[in-house]
Amino acid sequence: MNPYLIIVLSSVILGAGWSLLLEWLNLKSLAPSAPPLLANVHDPQAYRRSQDYARARGAWDMIEQTVGTAAILVFILAGGFPLADRLARIGDSDILTGLAFFCLLFAGSELLGLPFSIYRTFVLEARFGFNTTTPGTFILDRLKGYLLAAALGLPLLAAALWLFSSFGPWAWTLCWAVTTLFSVALTFLAPSLIMPLFNTFTPLEDRNLLDRLRDLARRTGFDLGGVFVMDGSKRSTKANAFFTGLGRTKRIALYDTLLAAHEADEIEAILAHEIGHYRLGHITRGLVLSILQTGLLLALMGQAITLPELYEAFGMTAKPVHAGLVFFLLLYSPVSLVLTPFFAGLSRRREFEADSFAAAHLPSPEPLVRALKKISGQSLANLTPHPWYVFFHYSHPPLGERIAALAGIGNSARK
């Protein structure tokens, strides 16, 4: 058997097996009672409900993972890629053929994933009282997503296909430059042009809270471009806040569900955490790291798509660039699996740093502790995740670790 095919099939199977094992370990780690530090996050009934939610989500994730893996294996072994390539042949244009090839794969992936998404939204999330998405909003979100992917993704993909087919071994450098410009532009434009397509953002109108947040911004040396309220309640009852954009387009977005459930000092603490991400350089460093990772990916891709054996592994005699790009991504999946815990760990470290920044600019860490407990309680968060699941999947530290770290900061401040 072709060695590249062995690598791809092995990585698909082993990756899926590892994900299923992690899910199983995470479900086995559910404890009959909450850790003492988190005893007041849920009442006993809510704690049992949080475990039911974790089990339901974990079981559904395992089913989705199994079906998706089986579909990929069947598609590869049944000659799905050569068939898609034949169906995508549009005239004599290699670029149009490539775009059609990707659209066919995307459509197949969407059709496979759509029933799972519908069940997760309208059955699983609704069963636990989280879903507020209407069928109309769900459909409209999908349509907007497809149009946005076509408007932004297809031109970028067409440029990549043209560069890789026209400039030989060093095409990846030009492609890297184009994708870098695209990423930076998207970072600036997303808050004002893209995100409003899906949600309504209105300036925060509570003058007392706004003055309090502006005072925090002055204390932390942050140029507060704007504090906006996002209508997160149109899709879910879960609460959140986030920072987005750079330069003059940066903004803080607070879910309306967050404002409804939290006191002013808790919202101030949440904003201090988000400001911490910016003031500590997490946003910029994250963008730079993403650009470097993309450069490495494209450099390896530029070498791999010239290998005839890579195409033969998937039953193709020709070497169309569009197929080579997909085959490389499948070949790269073991590397991606290894890098996943590195990036997850980096993200968790930044969350600790942002918590520490917030605590240093508040009279006490206590409001942030209360806010984190409320957010976890409202979302029925799993309070006892398995360490290996956290290591591979958690972009934020478990609640117990964050509170313990903040408690240490508070104790140090009182000494």
PyMOL commands that set and color helices and strands:
alter all, ss='L'
color gray80, all
select helices_A, chain A and resi 3-28+36-38+44-77+80-87+94-127+135-166+168-197+207-220+232-234+247-249+256-261+264-279+282-304+308-312+321-360+366-378+387-393+399-414
alter helices_A, ss='H'
color red, helices_A
select strands_A, chain A and resi 201-203+227-230+241-244+251-255
alter strands_A, ss='S'
color yellow, strands_A
deselect
rebuild
show_as cartoon
